[in-house]
Amino acid sequence: MVKAVVGEESQLQLAEERLSQSSAPAQVGLVIGKLSSILDRGFVYDLVPTPQNDAGQPACLVLEPAKDNRKKGSKPKSQSSDSSSSLVIDKDWVAEHARQVSRMMVGGIRVVGIYVWAGEVAFKNSITELCQTVKVVAEAASLLEDDLDERLLIHVCYSPRRWACRTCTLSSNITSSSLRPCDFKMGRVLTSLQTFKCFYDFDLRLPIYQEKSLKSETLVGVLRNGILNYVKELRDAKVMIDGNMVVNDETCTTDGLHEVELFLPFMKDMYIEACSNKDVVGIVNFTGSVCSFSFLNSKEPISQAVADIKDDIIRSLLCRLDIICDEAGEDVGPNDDVIKETGNDSSSEKPVSQLVLHSLRKNCNLSLPRRVFVPWLAGTFISDYLQPSETLEVLKDHCVELMSMEAPNDASKILEPEEESLRVTTRSFWDIVLPYSSTSSSSQKKGGEITGKQTSQKTIKSPNVNFIAAIVILLLSVLVGYIFVRKS
């Protein structure tokens, strides 16, 4: 339960100045920070405004009563005098903004709620609308189960000028009673963060099941289920930080970058498990190396940084799948991975990620986006994902549109630790069970010297020769034994 919230003073003052200079009577956006269940405190790092929607309309408007005939040029301050004014929020658009911004977050930094810039009366008349917005934002930004069922609602009031923070308890039936006031103050938060970095290599092998044993699944569906099943194993991994095993909840007392290593116990080979399952028709091999950053408050234990690193790895994998799904609906270009799907309509082409795997008759490959890191605030980073054909210019556009920030002009400041993209390959069941069968058959086709009749004769004669040899060996053994018995 969050009892107090501390906001980064430098960033929130900049946000207040930006809001006061705008002519908008209301504005809604995302709160970026962290909620610590260990400290029962929340930390706010920055406020990110939600951009205009596709129609060019703001995500938050002030609804005036019909009888109000004020001039269009009236100041926002005068709007607070009307006891009937309220806020109308494009909740779906704010949720979409939260979904895309959450992909750019790293360990220890999250979308933790929303803020609203509005007058006191309009705010009070819109509590239910705001609570529902908090809920849809939480759902859109959550890829995994969260430890806390709370989010923040920050109200920046322009008349009178003041800040107020409330925690919102998430539930199926969220109402105004879900809000609870909490202590809010500004201070220095970002400068005390500790930095942790981890490279994690993985090799997941996931079975493809027949249609009768499982609903028809696409490649992305198989990968998503495999990653979610992998969460427990990753969270149970042993951890070393700067060469020392993490065994307790001590705090980090040293500055600088801390290197994190994860060690998983040996697990049974999924190839063997797949071969023993009669419902398995193939294997999806998901391999690569993930880079993760985590930022820890100085009062939190090291174990929290470890938990943030592990969650960030899983979130990063799931984010890449979401990007693949988002782009699958777009027109397939000449550089996209496509394959002709076998079935009634053999002429139709689909992205590899959308193929139904149990009906696939050929192997396929897919590259997932690679992760890059952009300097953010006070030595921290945010991340983004680039397709193999994309350049850093796409990254700059995302920073401006989603985070309202300028990406650095110097490309050397952008970290690209993942040199290669994550790779996904599908293989049929028989390629796994009999790895040499396809090689031998292809060599026979190339040679062209063995006819079908000769191959059949060779197949028939081979067991006969083995049977005769076994009988000869058996007779020789009996004869030798008989001779030894007679001599004794």
C-alpha positions in Angstrom: 0.0 0.0 0.0 1.5 3.3 -1.1 1.4 5.8 1.8 3.5 8.6 0.4 4.7 9.8 -3.0 7.9 11.7 -3.8 8.2 13.5 -7.2 11.4 14.5 -8.9 11.4 18.2 -8.3 13.3 19.4 -11.4 11.1 17.5 -13.8 7.8 18.3 -12.1 8.6 22.0 -12.0 9.4 21.9 -15.8 6.0 20.1 -16.3 4.2 22.7 -14.3 5.8 25.5 -16.3 4.9 23.8 -19.6 1.3 23.4 -18.5 0.9 27.0 -17.3 2.2 28.3 -20.6 -0.2 26.2 -22.6 -3.6 27.6 -23.5 -5.4 24.2 -23.1 -8.1 24.3 -20.4 -7.3 20.7 -19.6 -4.7 18.0 -20.3 -4.2 14.4 -19.5 -1.0 12.3 -19.6 1.0 9.5 -18.0 2.9 9.4 -14.8 6.3 7.7 -15.1 7.9 6.4 -11.9 7.9 3.4 -9.6 5.7 2.0 -6.8 7.7 0.2 -4.1 5.8 -2.4 -2.1 8.9 -2.8 0.1 9.0 0.9 1.1 5.2 1.6 0.8 6.2 4.6 -1.2 5.8 5.9 -4.8 8.3 7.7 -6.8 7.4 10.0 -9.7 10.2 10.7 -12.3 8.3 12.6 -15.0 4.9 13.5 -16.5 4.4 12.6 -20.2 1.5 14.3 -22.0 -0.8 12.2 -24.2 -0.5 13.5 -27.8 -3.5 14.4 -30.0 -5.4 11.5 -31.5 -5.5 10.6 -35.2 -8.3 13.2 -35.7 -6.1 16.0 -34.3 -8.2 16.3 -31.1 -6.8 16.5 -27.6 -7.2 13.5 -25.3 -8.9 15.6 -22.7 -11.6 18.3 -23.1 -13.7 20.4 -20.7 -17.4 19.8 -21.2 -19.3 23.1 -20.6 -23.1 23.2 -19.9 -25.3 24.0 -22.9 -26.5 27.3 -21.5 -22.9 28.6 -21.2 -22.3 31.0 -24.1 -18.8 32.1 -23.1 -16.5 33.4 -25.8 -13.9 31.0 -27.3 -11.1 33.1 -26.0 -12.0 32.8 -22.4 -9.1 32.0 -20.0 -8.9 28.5 -18.4 -9.0 30.1 -15.0 -12.5 31.5 -15.5 -13.8 28.0 -16.3 -13.4 26.8 -12.8 -16.2 29.1 -11.7 -18.9 27.0 -13.4 -20.1 24.2 -11.0 -21.3 22.1 -14.0 -18.1 21.9 -16.0 -16.6 18.4 -16.2 -13.9 16.5 -18.2 -14.3 14.2 -21.2 -11.3 11.9 -21.7 -10.6 9.7 -24.7 -9.8 6.7 -22.6 -9.0 4.4 -25.4 -6.4 6.8 -26.8 -4.8 7.4 -23.4 -4.6 3.6 -22.9 -3.0 3.2 -26.4 -0.4 5.8 -25.4 0.3 4.0 -22.2 0.7 0.7 -24.0 3.3 2.1 -26.4 5.1 4.0 -23.7 5.3 1.0 -21.4 7.3 -0.8 -24.1 10.0 1.9 -23.7 10.4 1.4 -20.0 13.2 -0.5 -18.4 13.5 -2.3 -15.1 12.5 -0.1 -12.1 10.7 2.5 -14.3 7.0 2.1 -15.2 3.8 3.8 -16.2 2.3 4.1 -12.7 -0.8 6.2 -13.3 -2.1 9.4 -15.0 -2.1 13.1 -14.3 -4.7 15.7 -15.2 -4.3 19.5 -15.6 -7.7 21.0 -14.8 -9.6 23.3 -12.5 -10.9 22.1 -9.1 -14.6 22.0 -10.0 -14.0 20.1 -13.3 -11.8 17.6 -11.5 -14.4 16.9 -8.7 -17.2 16.5 -11.3 -15.1 13.9 -13.2 -13.9 11.5 -10.5 -15.6 8.5 -12.1 -14.2 9.4 -15.5 -10.7 9.7 -14.1 -10.9 6.4 -12.2 -12.0 4.6 -15.3 -9.1 6.1 -17.2 -6.6 5.0 -14.5 -8.0 1.5 -14.8 -7.7 1.2 -18.6 -4.2 2.7 -18.5 -3.2 0.1 -15.9 -4.5 -2.7 -18.0 -2.9 -1.4 -21.2 0.6 -1.0 -19.5 0.6 -4.3 -17.7 2.2 -7.3 -19.5 2.7 -9.3 -16.3 0.9 -9.7 -13.0 1.8 -6.8 -10.8 2.6 -7.0 -7.1 0.6 -3.9 -6.4 -3.1 -3.3 -7.3 -2.7 0.5 -7.0 -2.0 3.4 -9.4 -1.5 7.1 -9.0 -3.8 10.0 -10.0 -2.1 13.3 -9.8 -4.1 16.5 -10.1 -2.3 19.7 -11.1 -4.8 22.4 -10.4 -4.4 25.8 -12.0 -7.0 27.7 -9.8 -5.7 27.7 -7.1 -2.3 26.5 -8.3 -1.4 23.3 -6.3 -0.5 19.6 -6.7 -2.5 16.7 -5.2 -1.9 13.0 -5.4 -4.3 10.1 -4.8 -3.9 6.4 -5.0 -6.4 4.4 -6.9 -7.2 0.8 -5.9 -7.8 -1.3 -9.0 -10.9 -3.5 -9.0 -13.5 -4.8 -11.4 -16.0 -2.1 -10.3 -13.9 1.0 -9.9 -15.7 4.1 -8.4 -14.8 7.3 -6.7 -14.5 5.3 -3.4 -11.4 3.7 -4.9 -9.5 6.9 -4.5 -7.5 7.6 -1.4 -5.4 10.7 -0.7 -1.7 10.3 0.1 1.1 12.5 1.1 2.9 14.1 -1.8 6.1 16.2 -1.9 8.9 17.1 -4.3 12.5 16.2 -3.8 15.5 14.7 -5.5 14.8 11.2 -6.7 16.7 10.5 -9.9 20.1 11.4 -8.7 20.1 8.6 -6.0 19.2 5.8 -8.4 21.6 2.8 -8.7 22.2 1.3 -12.2 22.2 -2.4 -12.9 22.9 -4.1 -16.3 22.4 -7.7 -17.4 23.0 -9.7 -20.6 20.9 -12.9 -20.7 21.3 -15.6 -23.3 18.4 -18.0 -23.7 17.5 -21.0 -25.9 13.8 -21.9 -25.7 12.5 -25.0 -27.5 8.7 -25.1 -27.6 6.6 -27.9 -29.0 4.0 -27.4 -31.8 0.9 -29.5 -31.1 -1.6 -31.1 -33.5 -4.9 -29.2 -34.0 -6.9 -31.9 -32.3 -5.0 -31.5 -29.0 -4.8 -27.7 -28.9 -6.6 -24.8 -30.6 -4.9 -23.6 -33.8 -2.1 -21.4 -32.7 0.1 -18.9 -34.7 3.8 -18.6 -34.2 3.3 -15.6 -31.9 0.8 -17.5 -29.8 3.2 -20.4 -29.3 6.0 -18.0 -28.4 3.8 -16.0 -26.0 2.7 -19.1 -24.1 6.3 -20.3 -23.9 7.6 -17.1 -22.5 4.8 -16.9 -19.9 5.6 -20.4 -18.8 9.2 -19.5 -18.6 8.5 -16.7 -16.0 8.8 -19.0 -12.9 12.1 -20.6 -14.0 13.6 -17.2 -14.6 12.4 -15.8 -11.3 14.0 -18.8 -9.5 17.4 -18.2 -11.1 20.4 -17.6 -8.9 22.0 -14.2 -9.3 25.5 -12.7 -9.1 26.1 -8.9 -8.9 29.7 -7.7 -9.6 30.9 -11.3 -9.1 29.2 -11.8 -5.7 26.3 -14.1 -5.1 23.1 -12.3 -3.9 22.0 -14.1 -0.7 20.2 -11.5 1.3 18.3 -8.2 1.2 21.2 -5.9 1.8 21.2 -2.5 0.1 23.6 -1.3 -2.6 26.2 1.0 -1.1 28.5 1.5 -4.1 28.1 3.8 -7.1 28.6 3.1 -10.8 27.3 0.4 -13.1 26.6 -3.0 -11.5 26.9 -6.1 -13.7 24.2 -8.8 -13.1 24.5 -12.4 -14.1 21.7 -15.0 -14.0 22.2 -18.7 -13.5 19.4 -21.1 -14.2 19.5 -24.8 -13.0 19.9 -27.5 -15.6 16.5 -28.5 -17.1 15.4 -31.5 -19.0 15.7 -31.3 -22.7 12.5 -30.2 -24.4 13.5 -32.1 -27.5 13.2 -35.4 -25.6 9.9 -34.4 -24.1 8.6 -33.4 -27.5 9.7 -36.7 -29.1 7.8 -38.7 -26.5 4.6 -36.8 -27.1 2.5 -38.3 -29.9 0.6 -35.0 -30.3 3.7 -33.0 -31.2 4.2 -32.2 -34.9 7.2 -29.8 -34.6 9.4 -27.5 -32.6 9.8 -23.8 -32.3 13.4 -22.8 -31.4 13.6 -19.3 -29.9 17.2 -18.1 -29.2 19.1 -14.9 -28.6 20.6 -12.5 -26.1 18.6 -9.8 -24.2 20.1 -6.7 -22.7 18.3 -5.3 -19.6 18.8 -2.3 -17.4 17.3 -1.7 -13.9 17.3 1.4 -11.7 17.1 1.0 -8.0 16.2 3.5 -5.3 19.0 3.8 -2.7 16.7 2.7 0.1 15.5 -0.5 -1.7 17.4 -3.8 -1.2 19.4 -5.4 -4.0 16.8 -8.2 -4.4 14.4 -5.6 -5.8 16.9 -4.7 -8.6 17.2 -8.4 -9.3 13.4 -8.8 -9.5 13.2 -5.7 -11.8 15.9 -7.2 -14.1 14.0 -10.5 -14.4 10.7 -8.9 -15.1 12.3 -6.5 -17.6 13.7 -9.5 -19.6 10.2 -11.1 -19.8 8.6 -7.8 -20.6 11.1 -7.1 -23.3 10.4 -10.5 -25.0 6.7 -9.9 -24.9 7.0 -6.4 -26.2 8.8 -7.7 -29.3 6.0 -10.1 -29.9 3.5 -7.2 -29.6 5.4 -5.2 -32.2 5.4 -8.2 -34.6 1.6 -8.5 -34.1 1.1 -4.7 -34.6 3.0 -4.8 -37.9 1.4 -8.0 -39.1 -1.8 -6.1 -40.0 0.2 -3.7 -42.3 0.9 -4.3 -45.9 3.6 -6.9 -46.4 6.6 -5.3 -48.0 9.4 -6.9 -50.1 11.7 -7.2 -47.1 9.2 -8.8 -44.8 9.3 -12.5 -43.8 6.4 -14.1 -45.7 5.6 -17.6 -46.7 2.8 -19.2 -48.7 0.5 -21.0 -46.4 -0.6 -24.5 -47.4 -4.3 -25.1 -47.4 -7.3 -24.3 -49.5 -5.9 -21.0 -50.7 -2.4 -21.8 -51.6 -1.9 -18.5 -53.2 -2.4 -16.4 -50.1 0.7 -15.1 -48.4 0.9 -14.4 -44.7 3.6 -13.0 -42.4 5.5 -15.9 -40.7 4.2 -14.6 -37.3 0.6 -15.3 -38.3 1.0 -18.8 -39.7 -1.0 -21.6 -38.1 1.9 -23.9 -37.2 0.3 -27.3 -37.0 -0.6 -27.1 -40.7 2.8 -25.8 -41.8 4.7 -28.1 -44.1 8.0 -26.3 -44.3 10.5 -24.8 -41.9 10.5 -21.0 -41.5 12.6 -18.3 -39.9 11.7 -15.0 -38.2 13.8 -12.2 -36.8 12.5 -10.2 -33.9 13.3 -6.5 -33.3 16.5 -5.7 -31.4 16.5 -3.4 -28.4 18.3 -0.1 -28.2 18.7 2.3 -25.3 18.3 6.1 -25.3 19.6 8.4 -22.6 16.7 9.8 -20.6 16.9 11.6 -17.2 19.9 11.9 -14.9 21.8 9.0 -16.3 18.8 6.7 -16.8 17.7 5.1 -20.0 14.5 4.3 -21.9 14.5 1.7 -24.6 13.0 1.1 -28.1 12.9 -1.7 -30.6 14.1 -1.6 -34.2 13.3 -4.0 -37.0 16.3 -5.2 -39.1 15.3 -2.8 -41.9 14.8 0.3 -39.6 17.3 3.0 -38.8 17.8 5.3 -35.8 15.6 7.9 -37.4 12.6 5.8 -36.4 13.8 5.9 -32.9 13.9 9.7 -32.9 10.3 9.9 -34.1 9.1 7.6 -31.3 10.9 9.7 -28.7 9.1 12.9 -29.9 5.7 11.3 -30.4 5.5 9.1 -27.3 7.8 10.7 -24.7 7.7 14.4 -25.8 11.5 14.4 -25.8 14.2 14.9 -28.3 16.5 12.0 -29.0 20.2 12.8 -28.9 21.7 13.9 -32.2 24.9 12.1 -31.4 24.2 8.5 -32.4 27.2 7.3 -30.2 25.1 8.1 -27.1 22.5 5.6 -28.1 23.4 2.1 -26.8 23.0 -0.8 -29.2 24.2 -3.7 -27.1 22.1 -6.4 -28.9 24.3 -6.9 -32.0 22.0 -9.5 -33.5 18.2 -9.9 -33.6 16.5 -12.6 -31.7 15.9 -15.6 -33.9 12.9 -17.9 -34.2 13.0 -21.0 -36.3 10.4 -23.7 -36.7 11.3 -27.4 -37.5 9.1 -30.3 -38.2 8.8 -33.2 -35.8 10.7 -35.6 -38.0 13.6 -33.1 -38.5 14.0 -33.4 -34.7 13.6 -37.2 -34.3 15.5 -38.2 -37.4 18.0 -35.4 -38.0 19.9 -37.4 -40.7 16.9 -38.7 -42.6 16.5 -35.6 -44.8 20.2 -35.4 -45.4 20.5 -39.0 -46.6 17.4 -38.7 -48.8 18.7 -35.6 -50.5 22.0 -37.2 -51.2 20.3 -40.1 -52.9 18.3 -37.7 -55.1 21.4 -35.9 -56.1 23.4 -39.0 -56.9 20.7 -40.6 -59.0 22.6 -43.9 -59.1 20.2 -45.9 -56.8 16.9 -46.8 -58.4 13.7 -47.4 -56.5 14.0 -51.2 -57.1 17.6 -51.2 -55.8 16.7 -49.2 -52.8 13.9 -51.6 -52.0 16.1 -54.6 -52.4 18.7 -53.0 -50.1 16.1 -52.4 -47.5 14.9 -56.0 -47.6 18.4 -57.6 -47.6 19.8 -55.5 -44.8 17.7 -57.2 -42.0 18.4 -60.7 -43.4 22.1 -60.2 -43.3 21.9 -59.0 -39.7 19.8 -62.0 -38.8 22.3 -64.5 -40.3 25.2 -62.9 -38.6 23.5 -63.1 -35.3 22.8 -66.8 -35.8 26.5 -67.5 -36.7 27.7 -65.6 -33.7 25.3 -67.6 -31.5 26.5 -70.9 -32.9 30.1 -70.1 -32.5 29.4 -69.1 -28.8 27.7 -72.4 -28.2 30.5 -74.4 -29.9 33.3 -72.6 -27.9 31.4 -73.2 -24.7 30.9 -76.8 -25.5 34.7 -77.2 -26.1 35.6 -75.6 -22.8 33.1 -77.9 -21.0 34.6 -81.0 -22.5 38.2 -80.0 -21.6 37.2 -79.3 -18.0 
